[in-house]
């Protein structure tokens, strides 16, 4: 295994958080990638 994961749960968030939590979701992803790195090449849209 050896993979670092982070579980983030938002109240009443839909799967993928593609509703009212999209900005928070994107911030969490970017912060995680900054801390743990990302495979190259990697693009966040």
Phi and psi restraints in degrees (range 20) as a CNS / XPLOR table:
assign (resid 1 and name C) (resid 2 and name N)
       (resid 2 and name CA) (resid 2 and name C) 1.0 67.0 20.0 2
assign (resid 2 and name N) (resid 2 and name CA)
       (resid 2 and name C) (resid 3 and name N) 1.0 24.1 20.0 2
assign (resid 2 and name C) (resid 3 and name N)
       (resid 3 and name CA) (resid 3 and name C) 1.0 -109.3 20.0 2
assign (resid 3 and name N) (resid 3 and name CA)
       (resid 3 and name C) (resid 4 and name N) 1.0 140.0 20.0 2
assign (resid 3 and name C) (resid 4 and name N)
       (resid 4 and name CA) (resid 4 and name C) 1.0 -91.9 20.0 2
assign (resid 4 and name N) (resid 4 and name CA)
       (resid 4 and name C) (resid 5 and name N) 1.0 127.6 20.0 2
assign (resid 4 and name C) (resid 5 and name N)
       (resid 5 and name CA) (resid 5 and name C) 1.0 -126.2 20.0 2
assign (resid 5 and name N) (resid 5 and name CA)
       (resid 5 and name C) (resid 6 and name N) 1.0 160.2 20.0 2
assign (resid 5 and name C) (resid 6 and name N)
       (resid 6 and name CA) (resid 6 and name C) 1.0 -138.0 20.0 2
assign (resid 6 and name N) (resid 6 and name CA)
       (resid 6 and name C) (resid 7 and name N) 1.0 124.1 20.0 2
assign (resid 6 and name C) (resid 7 and name N)
       (resid 7 and name CA) (resid 7 and name C) 1.0 -97.9 20.0 2
assign (resid 7 and name N) (resid 7 and name CA)
       (resid 7 and name C) (resid 8 and name N) 1.0 123.2 20.0 2
assign (resid 7 and name C) (resid 8 and name N)
       (resid 8 and name CA) (resid 8 and name C) 1.0 -122.8 20.0 2
assign (resid 8 and name N) (resid 8 and name CA)
       (resid 8 and name C) (resid 9 and name N) 1.0 126.2 20.0 2
assign (resid 8 and name C) (resid 9 and name N)
       (resid 9 and name CA) (resid 9 and name C) 1.0 -119.6 20.0 2
assign (resid 9 and name N) (resid 9 and name CA)
       (resid 9 and name C) (resid 10 and name N) 1.0 129.0 20.0 2
assign (resid 9 and name C) (resid 10 and name N)
       (resid 10 and name CA) (resid 10 and name C) 1.0 -110.3 20.0 2
assign (resid 10 and name N) (resid 10 and name CA)
       (resid 10 and name C) (resid 11 and name N) 1.0 138.2 20.0 2
assign (resid 10 and name C) (resid 11 and name N)
       (resid 11 and name CA) (resid 11 and name C) 1.0 -59.5 20.0 2
assign (resid 11 and name N) (resid 11 and name CA)
       (resid 11 and name C) (resid 12 and name N) 1.0 129.0 20.0 2
assign (resid 11 and name C) (resid 12 and name N)
       (resid 12 and name CA) (resid 12 and name C) 1.0 59.0 20.0 2
assign (resid 12 and name N) (resid 12 and name CA)
       (resid 12 and name C) (resid 13 and name N) 1.0 23.7 20.0 2
assign (resid 12 and name C) (resid 13 and name N)
       (resid 13 and name CA) (resid 13 and name C) 1.0 -78.2 20.0 2
assign (resid 13 and name N) (resid 13 and name CA)
       (resid 13 and name C) (resid 14 and name N) 1.0 137.2 20.0 2
assign (resid 13 and name C) (resid 14 and name N)
       (resid 14 and name CA) (resid 14 and name C) 1.0 -77.1 20.0 2
assign (resid 14 and name N) (resid 14 and name CA)
       (resid 14 and name C) (resid 15 and name N) 1.0 161.5 20.0 2
assign (resid 14 and name C) (resid 15 and name N)
       (resid 15 and name CA) (resid 15 and name C) 1.0 -56.9 20.0 2
assign (resid 15 and name N) (resid 15 and name CA)
       (resid 15 and name C) (resid 16 and name N) 1.0 129.1 20.0 2
assign (resid 15 and name C) (resid 16 and name N)
       (resid 16 and name CA) (resid 16 and name C) 1.0 86.0 20.0 2
assign (resid 16 and name N) (resid 16 and name CA)
       (resid 16 and name C) (resid 17 and name N) 1.0 -8.4 20.0 2
assign (resid 16 and name C) (resid 17 and name N)
       (resid 17 and name CA) (resid 17 and name C) 1.0 50.7 20.0 2
assign (resid 17 and name N) (resid 17 and name CA)
       (resid 17 and name C) (resid 18 and name N) 1.0 40.3 20.0 2
assign (resid 17 and name C) (resid 18 and name N)
       (resid 18 and name CA) (resid 18 and name C) 1.0 -91.7 20.0 2
assign (resid 18 and name N) (resid 18 and name CA)
       (resid 18 and name C) (resid 19 and name N) 1.0 34.4 20.0 2
assign (resid 18 and name C) (resid 19 and name N)
       (resid 19 and name CA) (resid 19 and name C) 1.0 -125.8 20.0 2
assign (resid 19 and name N) (resid 19 and name CA)
       (resid 19 and name C) (resid 20 and name N) 1.0 -122.6 20.0 2
assign (resid 19 and name C) (resid 20 and name N)
       (resid 20 and name CA) (resid 20 and name C) 1.0 -71.7 20.0 2
assign (resid 20 and name N) (resid 20 and name CA)
       (resid 20 and name C) (resid 21 and name N) 1.0 -9.1 20.0 2
assign (resid 20 and name C) (resid 21 and name N)
       (resid 21 and name CA) (resid 21 and name C) 1.0 -107.5 20.0 2
assign (resid 21 and name N) (resid 21 and name CA)
       (resid 21 and name C) (resid 22 and name N) 1.0 16.5 20.0 2
assign (resid 21 and name C) (resid 22 and name N)
       (resid 22 and name CA) (resid 22 and name C) 1.0 -62.6 20.0 2
assign (resid 22 and name N) (resid 22 and name CA)
       (resid 22 and name C) (resid 23 and name N) 1.0 -40.1 20.0 2
assign (resid 22 and name C) (resid 23 and name N)
       (resid 23 and name CA) (resid 23 and name C) 1.0 -67.2 20.0 2
assign (resid 23 and name N) (resid 23 and name CA)
       (resid 23 and name C) (resid 24 and name N) 1.0 -43.1 20.0 2
assign (resid 23 and name C) (resid 24 and name N)
       (resid 24 and name CA) (resid 24 and name C) 1.0 -63.1 20.0 2
assign (resid 24 and name N) (resid 24 and name CA)
       (resid 24 and name C) (resid 25 and name N) 1.0 -40.5 20.0 2
assign (resid 24 and name C) (resid 25 and name N)
       (resid 25 and name CA) (resid 25 and name C) 1.0 -59.8 20.0 2
assign (resid 25 and name N) (resid 25 and name CA)
       (resid 25 and name C) (resid 26 and name N) 1.0 -48.0 20.0 2
assign (resid 25 and name C) (resid 26 and name N)
       (resid 26 and name CA) (resid 26 and name C) 1.0 -62.8 20.0 2
assign (resid 26 and name N) (resid 26 and name CA)
       (resid 26 and name C) (resid 27 and name N) 1.0 -39.2 20.0 2
assign (resid 26 and name C) (resid 27 and name N)
       (resid 27 and name CA) (resid 27 and name C) 1.0 -63.0 20.0 2
assign (resid 27 and name N) (resid 27 and name CA)
       (resid 27 and name C) (resid 28 and name N) 1.0 -42.7 20.0 2
assign (resid 27 and name C) (resid 28 and name N)
       (resid 28 and name CA) (resid 28 and name C) 1.0 -60.9 20.0 2
assign (resid 28 and name N) (resid 28 and name CA)
       (resid 28 and name C) (resid 29 and name N) 1.0 -43.1 20.0 2
assign (resid 28 and name C) (resid 29 and name N)
       (resid 29 and name CA) (resid 29 and name C) 1.0 -63.5 20.0 2
assign (resid 29 and name N) (resid 29 and name CA)
       (resid 29 and name C) (resid 30 and name N) 1.0 -47.6 20.0 2
assign (resid 29 and name C) (resid 30 and name N)
       (resid 30 and name CA) (resid 30 and name C) 1.0 -62.7 20.0 2
assign (resid 30 and name N) (resid 30 and name CA)
       (resid 30 and name C) (resid 31 and name N) 1.0 -43.2 20.0 2
assign (resid 30 and name C) (resid 31 and name N)
       (resid 31 and name CA) (resid 31 and name C) 1.0 -62.7 20.0 2
assign (resid 31 and name N) (resid 31 and name CA)
       (resid 31 and name C) (resid 32 and name N) 1.0 -40.8 20.0 2
assign (resid 31 and name C) (resid 32 and name N)
       (resid 32 and name CA) (resid 32 and name C) 1.0 -64.2 20.0 2
assign (resid 32 and name N) (resid 32 and name CA)
       (resid 32 and name C) (resid 33 and name N) 1.0 -44.6 20.0 2
assign (resid 32 and name C) (resid 33 and name N)
       (resid 33 and name CA) (resid 33 and name C) 1.0 -64.5 20.0 2
assign (resid 33 and name N) (resid 33 and name CA)
       (resid 33 and name C) (resid 34 and name N) 1.0 -37.1 20.0 2
assign (resid 33 and name C) (resid 34 and name N)
       (resid 34 and name CA) (resid 34 and name C) 1.0 -65.4 20.0 2
assign (resid 34 and name N) (resid 34 and name CA)
       (resid 34 and name C) (resid 35 and name N) 1.0 -36.5 20.0 2
assign (resid 34 and name C) (resid 35 and name N)
       (resid 35 and name CA) (resid 35 and name C) 1.0 -78.4 20.0 2
assign (resid 35 and name N) (resid 35 and name CA)
       (resid 35 and name C) (resid 36 and name N) 1.0 -43.3 20.0 2
assign (resid 35 and name C) (resid 36 and name N)
       (resid 36 and name CA) (resid 36 and name C) 1.0 -108.2 20.0 2
assign (resid 36 and name N) (resid 36 and name CA)
       (resid 36 and name C) (resid 37 and name N) 1.0 -7.6 20.0 2
assign (resid 36 and name C) (resid 37 and name N)
       (resid 37 and name CA) (resid 37 and name C) 1.0 86.8 20.0 2
assign (resid 37 and name N) (resid 37 and name CA)
       (resid 37 and name C) (resid 38 and name N) 1.0 171.1 20.0 2
assign (resid 37 and name C) (resid 38 and name N)
       (resid 38 and name CA) (resid 38 and name C) 1.0 -141.5 20.0 2
assign (resid 38 and name N) (resid 38 and name CA)
       (resid 38 and name C) (resid 39 and name N) 1.0 149.2 20.0 2
assign (resid 38 and name C) (resid 39 and name N)
       (resid 39 and name CA) (resid 39 and name C) 1.0 -63.7 20.0 2
assign (resid 39 and name N) (resid 39 and name CA)
       (resid 39 and name C) (resid 40 and name N) 1.0 145.0 20.0 2
assign (resid 39 and name C) (resid 40 and name N)
       (resid 40 and name CA) (resid 40 and name C) 1.0 -98.2 20.0 2
assign (resid 40 and name N) (resid 40 and name CA)
       (resid 40 and name C) (resid 41 and name N) 1.0 139.6 20.0 2
assign (resid 40 and name C) (resid 41 and name N)
       (resid 41 and name CA) (resid 41 and name C) 1.0 -79.2 20.0 2
assign (resid 41 and name N) (resid 41 and name CA)
       (resid 41 and name C) (resid 42 and name N) 1.0 151.3 20.0 2
assign (resid 41 and name C) (resid 42 and name N)
       (resid 42 and name CA) (resid 42 and name C) 1.0 -144.5 20.0 2
assign (resid 42 and name N) (resid 42 and name CA)
       (resid 42 and name C) (resid 43 and name N) 1.0 131.1 20.0 2
assign (resid 42 and name C) (resid 43 and name N)
       (resid 43 and name CA) (resid 43 and name C) 1.0 -126.5 20.0 2
assign (resid 43 and name N) (resid 43 and name CA)
       (resid 43 and name C) (resid 44 and name N) 1.0 128.8 20.0 2
assign (resid 43 and name C) (resid 44 and name N)
       (resid 44 and name CA) (resid 44 and name C) 1.0 -102.2 20.0 2
assign (resid 44 and name N) (resid 44 and name CA)
       (resid 44 and name C) (resid 45 and name N) 1.0 121.9 20.0 2
